[in-house]
Amino acid sequence: MRIVTAQEFKEEMITRVVNRGKSDLSTISSSVRTIIEDVREKGDTALLQYTEKFDKVRIPTSKLKVEAREIKEAYEKLEKSQISALRKAATNIASFHKEQVREKWTMKIAEGVTVGQVTRPLASVGIYVPGGKAAYPSSVLMCAIPARVAGVERIIVCSPPGKSGDVNPALLVAADIAGLSEVYRVGGAQAIAAMAYGTETVPKVDKIVGPGNVFVTSAKLEVSKDVAIDVPAGPSEVLIIADETGNASFIASDLLAQAEHDPQAWAILLTSSKALASAVRDEINRQMKSLSRTEIIRSSMQKGGLIVIVRDIEEAIEYANLIAPEHLQIQTNAPTEVLSKIRNAGAVFLGNYSPVALGDYSSGLNHVLPTAGYAKIYSSLSTLDFVKTLNFLQCSKEGYRNLKETAVTIAEMEGFDGHAKSVSIREDKENEN
């Protein structure tokens, strides 16, 4: 892992880091559009054809939807400790996200004038969960539970089948724990198309959320003109700010934890301590040998692994806000003080004993976070992603009179005499009586 000075970082690397993850999807967009149009026109037939082509498994139409029996049997394929962990995580996720709900608020803006807002859930949501070599039951919980807490009535899951045609049992158990009963064994761009437009078997939904590969991301962007989507997902990333009090072994393990996600992952340390920088590099080389995904980690560290020696923590904060990382860890003497100056980050982890992995799995925080600098304008997935708000106004006669003159004046200023008349007519009619 390379160690550089802040000056070298600024001159040679900052542009690449800030622009990380901005994938050029143009090379696959044509193929993705073809898949989407095929699904729109041919429905289930296209889903089965693409499943056989890409997932190398032949599935009859009757098996697209996972049966209740399969979900029940999935519990038998997991250890009790695994089921217990998923249930505990689900409880914490629900508790955290319930605090985000605000069903109604009102305020008196003038005498006789009440304004406010009520919250209503989306009618339906589709969750995409990657399959293949790895299973991510935590992603099911992270997407489904906020939607359930928000009050969404229909929530479905699409995930690609394995070579045997089965959906990973951990995903099925997670879906059941989250209160879901509709799981479909279909993945890729074809699954996104199915949820966006509906087929004979897979229902159309109002919003699609969940991570996926570049084909899934491209498909979500393509259908976004017809259905809502979450923020596009990119490779995982962590940025750590540390001073001389940081623990080298902890920091190294946190960097490695993100690097093992993907060869394109980013793992960056900004530190004001040269001694800590060297110690972290040594720890990375030592700890890497004991991990199972060594090749992925090594590739990730070569491309996106970096240790930057900054002038002081203030400079580290400046870079952190510029980079806007998915995960930001603060391992300094006064982490909450640093947090007060952070504007851009998907999620922040304070102190030596708050690793990102706790946010990923057990604390209740949502791990569906903006990557690639999108933390400058997007937030983590929350109950707010599954609701819409309705503004309302209620005026008494006194309240009407308090607002009338302002409304009429501005309406006439903009040339909308109909608007002005719709306000003034109420008093005109009252005067006639």
PABAMAR-183724 format. One record per atom (N, C-alpha, C): x, z, y; residue in one letter. Coordinates in steps of 0.001 Angstrom, whole numbers, plus 500000, padded with zeros to 6 digits. Atoms other than C-alpha are relative to their C-alpha. Example, Ala and Ser with C-alpha at 12.3 -4.5 7.8 and 13.67 -1.06 7.14 Angstrom:
500890500000498810A
512300507800495500A
500900500000501200A
499180499940498810S
513670507140498940S
499230500730501090S
END
This chain:
500851500000498814M
500000500000500000M
500890500000501240M
499125500194498848R
501506498904503286R
499766501049501082R
500068499096498852I
502274501371506114I
500461499235501232I
499650500717498778V
502259499898509620V
499795500912501207V
500207499273498752T
502459501175513176T
498719499493500662T
501194500415499280A
499496501014515516A
500236498682500734A
499685501232499290Q
501256498278517459Q
499962498800499066Q
500044501082500998E
501749496144514336E
498555499713499591E
501410500145500369F
498129496755513392F
499253499218501066F
500679500656498896K
496933495674516817K
500398498533500125K
499510501362499790E
499111492570516983E
499738499075498821E
500024500864501175E
498880491317513401E
498718500062499166E
501045499799500997M
495801492682511642M
498607500319500525M
501294499491499550I
492991494006513820I
498918498925499992I
501004501073499983T
491265490634514184T
499451499754498601T
500447500219501379R
491158490141510424R
499127501150499503R
500784498838500436V
489853493669509867V
498620499994500659V
501279500001499282V
487142493420512531V
499086498903499486V
500801501134500480N
485995490046511168N
499859499963498484N
500060499941501462R
486138491155507521R
498571499758499505R
501303500100500657G
483320490253505207G
499054498984500579G
500889501021499445K
481904487486507373K
500077498760499109K
499908501049501019S
481383485276504343S
499420498683500484S
500528501340499746D
480963481554504763D
499179499594498791D
500899500298501116L
477931480867502597L
499615498529499947L
500400501406499916S
477734477192503520S
500273499237498704S
499635500729501221T
479404476101500271T
498984500212498877T
500981499748501072I
476625477637498157I
498562499900500494I
501357499976499443S
473641477409500516S
499119498883499450S
500780501115500531S
472570474010499200S
499491500308498593S
500389499638501363S
472553475217495587S
498936501092500009S
500968498901499904V
470674478368496588V
498641499474500442V
501271500574499544R
468036476358498448R
499299499251498873R
500579500716501142T
467527474206495357T
499333500977499040T
500566498977500887I
466966477303493225I
498700500553500582I
501184499437499352I
464499478719495736I
498832499032499942I
501082500994500033E
462502475495495949E
499466499808498579E
500443500120501391D
462417475209492154D
499069501142499615D
500833498837500323V
461005478723491860V
498662499909500721V
501265500142499253R
458417478039494567R
499073498996499343R
500814501070500590E
457270474893492799E
499631500252498541E
500202499892501447K
457639475792489112K
499743501419499508K
500313498631500364G
457222479574489115G
500806500528498833G
499340499375501146D
457988481322485846D
500889499032499224D
499214500994500742T
459250478114484251T
501416499907500560T
498686500061499365A
462085477931486780A
500784501287499759A
499321498719500239L
462865481635486337L
500636500018498616L
499493500006501379L
463272481178482584L
501161499022499842L
498935501004500093Q
465396478060482999Q
501291500519500622Q
498800499490499338Y
467789479699485449Y
500558501230499297Y
499520498851500774T
467969482870483378T
500825499522498805T
499250500552501134E
469075480799480396E
501310499370500480E
498809500678499486K
471527478833482548K
501069500983500466K
499019499100499386F
473175481716484400F
500282501260499185F
499824498750500754D
472619484763482189D
500207499762498509D
499745500371501395K
472974482880478891K
499073500715499017K
500965499369500887V
469845484396477417V
498637499329500169V
501313500652499976R
466508482848476491R
498914501061499886R
501061498989499951I
463476484936477409I
498644499307500095I
501340500569499868P
459817484055476817P
499293500565501221P
500731499557498811T
457393484364479733T
499435501403499815T
500625498698500278S
455737487354478092S
500984501158500114S
498986498947499948K
459038489253478262K
500647500148501379K
499433499871498660L
459786488742481963L
499808501418500547L
500264498637499563K
458156492076482724K
500380500978498901K
499597498982500963V
459708495075481016V
498781500824499598V
501153499261500498E
457158496843478832E
500187501502500174E
499974498543499862A
456261500513479246A
500732500643498829A
499337499485501196R
457509501068475714R
501513499978500164R
498556500122499791E
460989499862476684E
500519501069500953E
499588498968499046I
461117502255479608I
500042501361499309I
500038498733500734K
460125505141477361K
501179500117499041K
498892499997500962E
462715504178474756E
501355500103500680E
498729499948499267A
465415503930477450A
500530501425500100A
499581498594499919Y
465438507723477705Y
500809500415498776Y
499322499638501247E
466603507913474091E
501433499463499956E
498676500621499988K
469658505798474938K
500954500678500982K
499176499269499053L
470933508188477619L
500206501431499529L
499761498600500306E
472473511602477242E
499145500873500918E
500828499090499207K
470483514590478474K
500651500306501347K
499290499706498754S
473159515300481072S
499857498858501000S
500158501158499122Q
472804511765482461Q
498598499977500617Q
501381499958499508I
469025512066482742I
499843501117501027I
500071498863499080S
469401515471484394S
500662499664501336S
499291500378498770A
471906514071486911A
499154499064500854A
500853500931499267L
469554511236487846L
498820500732500639L
501132499237499456R
466682513693488321R
500423500866501183R
499507499175498891K
468757516012490500K
500292499140501220K
499720500912498890A
469956513083492597A
498704499554500664A
501291500451499470A
466361511872492968A
499352501079500859A
500569498888499230T
465242515304494160T
500658500112501365T
499281499893498729N
467940515420496834N
499736498811500910N
500300501205499204I
467291511854497950I
498616500129500637I
501364499831499479A
463572512620498325A
499976501035501119A
499981498948498978S
464265515814500284S
500592499494501314S
499342500525498810F
466635514057502682F
499099499012500737F
500773501066499367H
464328511118503305H
498633500461500503H
501262499463499476K
461169513208503792K
500157500482501435K
499747499522498638E
462788514589506936E
499976498866501020E
499977501143499087Q
462842511073508403Q
498602499531500379Q
501370500476499804V
459070510644508290V
499360500666501223V
500778499501498874R
457073511011511501R
498716499197500036R
501225500770500206E
453486510007510804E
499276499673501300E
500727500242498751K
452102510341514323K
500587500851501108K
499668499196498831W
453051511432517808W
499177499514501181W
500762500343498797T
451175511521521094T
500630500687501206T
499552499351498774M
451952512341524696M
499027499662501120M
500850500195498830K
450048512691527961K
500871499399501093K
499110500701499071I
451620510101530235I
499509500122501443I
500601499740498685A
449223510753533154A
498695500727499731A
501260499286500188E
446071512747533721E
498945499045499449E
501029500836500618G
443453511305531377G
500539498843499173G
499382501108500742V
445934508971529649V
500813500556498821V
499261499612501200T
447083509550526075T
500578498762499346T
499348501086500732V
449606507256524426V
500661500599498769V
499361499481501200G
451188507525521040G
500308498906498999G
499584500929501045Q
452267505940517816Q
499614500585498649Q
500271499592501374V
451096506080514223V
500836499123499075V
499138500698500951T
453169505042511222T
499193499558498798T
500680500525501178R
451905502847508407R
501045499368499070R
499026500569500936P
453815501888505235P
499783498515499767P
500149501369500473L
454501498342504128L
499167500031498728L
500855500042501187A
452167497229501349A
500803499850498718A
499243500258501224S
454832496055498911S
501475499769500314S
498549500134499840V
458599496099498452V
500612499561498680V
499250500409501178G
460935494358496031G
501429500495500096G
498640499469500036I
464216495958495002I
500841499145499061I
499077500732500872Y
467101493888493690Y
501122500940499584Y
498934499151500531V
469539495726491436V
500927499133499151V
499068500815500790P
472670493964490153P
500069500479498557P
499814499663501409G
473234493851486406G
501354499497499544G
498739500551500488G
475887492246484270G
500912501062499446G
498997499110500563K
479074494182483578K
499776501461500356K
500202498619499557A
478076497282485544A
498532500246500297A
501370499619499693A
474816499157485997A
500014500988501150A
500037499146498829Y
473806500893489191Y
498648500707500126Y
501267499269499898P
470929503312488550P
499852500718501330P
500078499317498710S
471831505104491780S
499393499092501059S
500575500926499024S
470896501963493720S
498480499912499863S
501454499958500206V
467429502070492150V
499424501182500759V
500484498785499333L
466979505629493402L
500089499872501513L
499773500087498559M
468413504873496849M
499013499066500697M
500944500956499409C
466054501951497432C
498544500409499762C
501380499717500370A
462926503138495632A
499453501271500624A
500519498710499544I
462653506751496730I
499625499994501488I
500444500077498600P
462669506117500515P
498712499196500160P
501221500799499930A
460027503440499968A
498806500804499510A
501068499157500535R
457967505844497870R
499627501090500995R
500248498957499000V
458359508625500472V
499240499426501192V
500664500649498870A
457253506163503165A
498541499674499700A
501385500272500368G
454053505526501217G
499720498594499524G
500196501363500510V
454637501982499932V
499271500079498652V
500828499914501206E
451999501397497245E
500595499250498820E
499488500812501113R
453641498645495206R
501484499743500192R
498548500184499967I
457362498693494495I
500429499411498673I
499542500644501225I
458935496322491993I
501521499914499992I
498553500124500167V
462448495934490637V
500307498723499232V
499474501145500744C
464268492777489585C
501480500252499703C
498606499826500397S
467518493005487639S
500305499032498866S
499683500988501039P
469291490412485481P
500124500644498624P
499887499470501361P
469113490872481710P
501421499895499472P
498726500107500683G
472128491522479533G
499937498900498960G
499933501084500981K
473201489173476764K
498943500123498910K
501035499792501015S
470653490729474413S
498603499834500569S
501297500154499351G
467888490213476951G
499428501299500531G
500487498694499557D
467533493926477698D
500503500323501405D
499559499444498727V
467695495604481083V
500702501322499698V
499232498788500249N
470238498416481240N
499092501227499970N
500891498843500117P
468537501638480056P
500106500989501156P
499849499077498868A
469983503682482916A
499165499538501192A
500838500528498919L
468220501368485394L
498534500304499743L
501397499750500354L
464944501781483532L
499639501466500180L
500248498570499830V
465221505560483477V
499941500359501486V
500003499746498562A
466085505636487179A
498706499509500639A
501251500549499465A
463085503422487949A
498826500915499657A
501081499109500422D
460813505708485961D
500031501315500767D
499858498754499236I
462164508828487677I
499524499799501438I
500430500319498634A
461476507118491015A
498521499659500076A
501430500259500011G
457904506505489941G
499614498542499948G
500266501431500068L
458163502767489346L
499646499582498578L
500398500496501320S
456519500887486493S
500166498495499862S
499850501460500041E
457146497242487419E
501477499616500100E
498613500452500048V
460578496035486352V
500027498632499341V
499943501364500511Y
461345492354485799Y
501439499639499668Y
498652500363500456R
464323491019483841R
500373498610500502R
499578501257499380V
465420488321486238V
500936500354501150V
499018499698498971G
468396488183488579G
500368498783500823G
499489501108499216G
470292486023491012G
499061499533501103G
500812500582498927A
468869483812493730A
498570499755499551A
501341500252500512Q
465920483036491460Q
499109501241500077Q
500772498767499879A
464847486693491505A
499553500218501445A
500340499859498580I
464949486743495305I
498866499046500362I
501062500983499745A
462834483587495428A
498673500466499413A
501224499530500658A
460333485086492989A
499333501099500815A
500579498907499217M
459886488223495096M
499530499527501374M
500373500504498679A
459686486219498310A
498715499194499965A
501135500928500031Y
457075483706497174Y
499037500236498841Y
500868499707501123G
455647485031493917G
500020498911498950G
500175500944501111T
455292483411490503T
498781500467499214T
501129499567500820E
452692483683487762E
500156501446499537E
499748498646500515T
454341486940486665T
500518500950501059T
499379499138498990V
456439488302489527V
499198499920501298V
500815500034498780P
454385489330492578P
500818499774501268P
499391500150498681K
455178488373496159K
500013501363500685K
499905498718499290V
456360491301498279V
500198499758501498V
499846500089498552D
456596492042501990D
501452500136500447D
498610499784499623K
460236493104502010K
500862500098498758K
499044499959501110I
463278492714499751I
501225500781500443I
498819499203499698V
466092495269499688V
500882500091498757V
499092499788501128G
469118495993497528G
501212499082500053G
498751500755499967P
472692494772497048P
500024498867498980P
499832501104500948G
473839491632495246G
501230499192500349G
498835500847499750N
476527488963495025N
499711498995501108N
500158500945498886V
476997486088497459V
498782499104499821V
501182500838500228F
474217484059495805F
498729500760500356F
501136499152499637V
471784486942496193V
499922500149501520V
499962499859498547T
472887487467499795T
499548498722500688T
500392501284499431S
472538483777500567S
498499499765499840S
501433500186500260A
469082483706498982A
499157500891500917A
500744499098499124K
467933486737500971K
499963499453501428K
499965500577498656L
469057485099504204L
499103498767500089L
500807501225500013E
467329481863503209E
498500500308500062E
501441499684500034V
463946483534502554V
499583500923501133V
500298499004498970S
464188485888505527S
499036499505501070S
500985500514499040K
462023483567507607K
498577500231499502K
501324499797500588D
459135484334505243D
499757501421499510D
500125498631500501V
459817487879504076V
501108500839500643V
498988499135499393A
461662490852505567A
501092500340498990A
498888499606500864I
465092491778504183I
500770501127500678I
499114499007499410D
467598494571504679D
501252499306500516D
498777500582499457V
471025494076506223V
500821499355498880V
499171500641501032P
473264491615504309P
501132500912499550P
498971499103500552A
475666493467502004A
501296499244499753A
498690500562500273G
479381492829501730G
500805500947499139G
499157499121500803P
482310494386499866P
500032501419500557P
499952498593499598S
482556498189499937S
501240500274500851S
498887499701499106E
484820499787502542E
499994501469500414E
499845498646499477V
486152503130503706V
501104500012501036V
498978499752498985L
488059504159506803L
500151501517500102L
499744498568499938I
489690507591506877I
500858500314501222I
499218499491498875I
490877509393510004I
500563501355499576I
499378498747500430A
493365512161509249A
501156500374500906A
498831499498499288D
495815514333511095D
500930500688499005D
499012499383500880E
498661516424509716E
499403501021499038E
500637499025500891T
496165518831508107T
499349499341498791T
500642500710501107G
494840516134505764G
500709500247498674G
499466499798501342N
495308516549502027N
500309498641499380N
499565501323500468A
497317513606500679A
499333499592498693A
500600500341501300S
495922513781497145S
498524499685500151S
501411500267499754F
492326513950498407F
499824498625500632F
500116501265499273I
492828511049500789I
500310498820499087I
499645501076500925A
494523508908498155A
498857499719499024A
501090500191500960S
491696509500495685S
498787499363500658S
501131500595499274D
489099508598498344D
500234498514500277D
499671501416499789L
490888505344499144L
499865499224498689L
500071500650501308L
491171504486495450L
498552499849499535L
501402500048500417A
487477505278494905A
499289498779500563A
500619501198499431Q
486465502485497261Q
500663498738499486Q
499266501181500468A
489171500102496079A
499553499570498612A
500387500365501360E
487857500239492502E
498673499239499935E
501264500733499962H
484554498677493600H
500190498511499750H
499949501456499900D
485768495169494157D
501387499583500491D
498707500476499486P
488973493142494706P
499973499721501505P
500134500285498573Q
487595492402498183Q
499718501252500834Q
500302498761499290A
487013496065499093A
501095500332501014A
499062499577498966W
488675497646502122W
500203501508499915W
499666498578500028A
490469501007502135A
501116500239501013A
499063499860498887I
492175502002505390I
500118501465500412I
499715498666499475L
493795505227506550L
500609499871501387L
499427499876498665L
494399505927510242L
500471501437500145L
499468498647499908T
496689508922510631T
501045500127501094T
499019499713498956S
498751510513513364S
501262500621499418S
498870499343500658S
501188511936510790S
500777499031499112S
499154500853500836K
504072509868509397K
500211500622498622K
499788499321501275A
504653512494506710A
498793499833499085A
501216500159500810L
501030512293505564L
499888498564499503L
500065501410500387A
501188508483505520A
500848499743498758A
499099500181501154S
504141508521503128S
499475500717498770S
500505499213501121A
502603511237500978A
498777499334499370A
501192500684500518V
499330509317500658V
500403498771499195V
499539501187500741R
501129506134499606R
500562500400498640R
499441499537501272D
503035508062496936D
498892500441499047D
501125499533500822E
499805509663495711E
499192498833499444E
500739501184500460I
498086506284495491I
500715499368498813I
499237500594501100N
500849504882493317N
499942500861498745N
500052499097501148R
500702507957491097R
498611500033499375R
501363499861500515Q
496926508286490782Q
499456498699499414Q
500499501290500462M
496309504582490278M
500236499799498510M
499629500206501402K
498006504676486885K
499010500633499030K
500915499290500894S
495381507029485466S
498575499463500041S
501358500534499846L
492332504970486512L
499788498767499141L
500302501081500943S
490566502450484290S
499932498623500658S
500164501295499332R
490019499718486919R
501250499655500818R
498717500138499300T
493697499409487802T
500195498626500621T
499770501348499485E
493783495633488212E
499146499717501228E
500876500178498842I
490795495623490558I
500561500774501190I
499452499158498939I
492339498474492554I
501246499369500604I
498749500596499519R
495714496776492788R
499705498778500876R
500367501181499217S
494126493545494014S
499389500397501338S
500643499526498774S
491987495410496536S
501020500569500974S
499000499376499139M
494929497399497857M
500938498976500634M
499137501048499468Q
496998494257498300Q
499336499250501147Q
500724500783498997K
494289492534500339K
499432500848501132K
500711499208498994G
492435495321502118G
500447501439500104G
499486498639499921G
494511498460501670G
501047500125501092G
499092499900498862L
496348499716504727L
500082501444500498L
499788498709499343I
497842502860506245I
500583499715501379I
499580500250498622V
498160502799510033V
500384501319500653V
499546498807499284I
500210505370511934I
499642499831501473I
500489500109498621V
498383505855515218V
500711501003500897V
499362499126499006R
499589507518518406R
499420501412499925R
500699498719500099D
496975510273518159D
498599499747499464D
501339500137500571I
493463510923516874I
499067499238500935I
500823500772499049E
491933509476520054E
500141498507499744E
499792501418500307E
493490506117519201E
499313499643498690E
500690500234501275A
492149506425515667A
498501499843500219A
501431500076499685I
488657507007517072I
499665498645500625I
500220501308499363E
488962503878519233E
499953498892498945E
499984501011501050Y
489884501787516199Y
498785500131499078Y
501151499787500878A
487123503351514097A
498736499409500613A
501177500549499332N
484470502425516654N
500053498484500083N
499843501457499972L
485867498905516862L
499735499392498622L
500141500503501370I
485945498454513077I
498594500220499460I
501353499670500449A
482537500107512477A
499898499984498474A
499945500038501464P
483157500985508814P
498704500421499323P
501127499567500831E
480585501408506079E
500071501510499782E
499752498570500209H
482054504808505158H
501132500445500922H
498950499422499163L
484012506909507635L
500225501442499566L
499647498632500352Q
485805510021506449Q
500890500579501089Q
499220499323498966I
487193512519508962I
500616501247499381I
499282498875500597Q
489829514829507528Q
501041500482501003Q
499154499477498922T
491200516551510606T
499736501484500179T
500157498574499728N
491505520061511960N
498632500322500596N
501303499794499366A
488259519640513946A
499118498771499780A
500747501220500310P
486115516979512198P
498719499812500810P
501240500161499235T
482874517712514082T
500287499555501431T
499609500453498661E
484695517204517375E
500264498502499996E
499774501443500137V
485825513783516174V
498671499271499852V
501313500619500216L
482280513002515001L
499265499781501321L
500715500105498721S
480974513598518537S
500414498759500786S
499503501174499285K
483016510580519658K
499824498706499194K
500220501169500850I
482027508228516822I
498672499346500336I
501216500769499695R
479516505526517751R
499583499101498851R
500299501035500985N
479772503071514879N
500517500353498613N
499658499748501405A
479714503966511184A
498710500046499197A
501187499953500846G
477310503604508289G
499655501418499611G
500165498592500335A
477794507179507098A
501331500694500228A
498789499262499657V
480289509879508081V
500121501231499105V
499733498912500939F
481886512453505778F
501057500916500614F
499186499081499213L
483375515535507407L
500761500998499143L
499188498989500643G
486248517632506126G
500562499572498656G
499291500306501240N
488354517770502989N
499109499992498760N
500829499853501194Y
485484518558500644Y
498687499227500077Y
501182500864499876S
483011515813501571S
500363498567499640S
499636501368500388P
484111512752499568P
498798499058500041P
501055501015499950V
482121509540499840V
499155500014498728V
500716500026501274A
481184509815496168A
498814500958499973A
501150499092499919L
478925512787496965L
498852499334500747L
501027500764499296G
477091510548499410G
499431498895499144G
500448501074500889D
476904507826496791D
498987500488498972D
500741499578501179Y
475323509978494130Y
499142501254500110Y
500671498725500212S
474259513543494707S
499519500753501225S
500338499207498819S
473864514717498320S
498618499707500567S
501282500406499427G
470651512862499111G
500133498949501081G
499786501082499041L
472210510575501729L
499777498661499324L
500198501323500579N
471404506916501261N
501316499242499988N
498727500724500070H
474321504817500039H
499851498504500263H
500174501395499583V
472797501482501063V
500312499957501491V
499457499888498651L
474865501083504213L
500457498653500543L
499498501251499407P
475861498349506662P
501507499861499798P
498587500303500191T
479213496736505843T
500430498937501009T
499480501131499224A
481428494146507543A
499798500137501502A
500157499790498567G
481050495729510984G
498566500063500467G
501414499952499615Y
477236495645510926Y
499563501394500425Y
500342498645499561A
477296499414511552A
499934500103501522A
500140500015498543K
477559498481515223K
498550499818500421K
501384500304499617I
473924497381515146I
498960500401498951I
500928499615501055Y
472403498556511841Y
500278501419499530Y
499887498656500554S
471774501933510208S
499905499938498481S
500178499930501449S
471665503092506607S
498540499779499653S
501373500157500473L
468577502342504543L
499289501346500110L
500737498751499815S
465879504932505284S
498506499737499850S
501452500180500049T
462148505539505214T
499524499072501110T
500392500846498871L
462023503712508553L
500036498518499642L
499942501398500434D
462870500483506718D
498748499584499239D
501174500306500816F
459607500714504808F
498693500307500705F
501208499746499224V
457166501442507606V
499976499102501225V
500162500649498709K
455829499829510724K
499214500968500879K
500698499087499103T
454457501563513790T
498930499274500797T
501100500514499183L
451201501023515685L
499906500851501253L
500171499288498740N
451122501964519349N
498515500107500330N
501391499909499581F
447836503238520764F
499887500625501384F
500295499509498658L
446313504047524143L
498553500455500044L
501363499518499800Q
443277506136525003Q
499894500570501406Q
500157499574498610C
442105506527528609C
498587500518500244C
501282499572499442S
439329508548530150S
499782499187501280S
500226500705498738K
437760507204533346K
501059500393501027K
498981499535499074E
440183509338535292E
501358499362499680E
498749500617500410G
443096507999533284G
500037498526500359G
500104501409499633Y
441901504425533808Y
500323499805501468Y
499772500123498553R
441902504970537557R
501469500278500347R
498596499702499731N
445400506421537423N
500925498828499686N
499162501131500410L
446738503240535796L
499587498678500633L
500602501255499559K
444493500600537368K
500838499253501034K
499346500700498902E
446343499797540584E
501337499387499574E
498703500510500460T
449749499410538925T
499818498762499139T
500234501129500901A
448377497093536240A
499520498771500751A
500545501131499247V
446406494902538647V
501084499364500864V
498946500514499125T
449347494566541044T
501008499148499223T
499000500743500774I
451812493473538345I
499385498752499378I
500664501170500585A
449279491141536679A
499873498881501034A
500139501003498939E
448615489370539986E
501364499449500410E
498634500432499685M
452362489239540677M
500459498920499029M
499588500957501032E
452812487315537419E
499025498830499861E
500932501119500018G
449859485020538070G
498951500063498908G
501006499846501059F
447579486399535355F
498760500696500570F
501171499387499382D
444330486911537212D
498985500476498972D
500889499528501069G
442471487257533911G
500361501418499583G
499559498645500317H
444581490295533101H
499514500974501082H
500403499139498892A
443898491744536544A
498498500259499971A
501452499861500028K
440171491073536211K
499542500914498875K
500401499166501138S
440035492742532772S
500160501488500318S
499836498608499574V
441220495921534486V
498980500346501084V
500835499665498831S
439321495780537769S
498509499935499702S
501425500170500277I
435987494733536226I
499327501307499611I
500577498736500443R
435492498193534809R
499540500851501186R
500406499254498814E
435428499783538248E
498955499223500780E
500991500823499287D
433506496844539732D
498619500230499409D
501290499792500662K
430722497282537145K
499461501389500287K
500415498619499746E
430675501011537732E
499456500116501419E
500458499945498601N
430308500455541513N
498644499320500162N
501292500688499922E
427405498025540902E
498871500933499606E
501033499056500445N
425557500789539142N
499807501126501019N
END
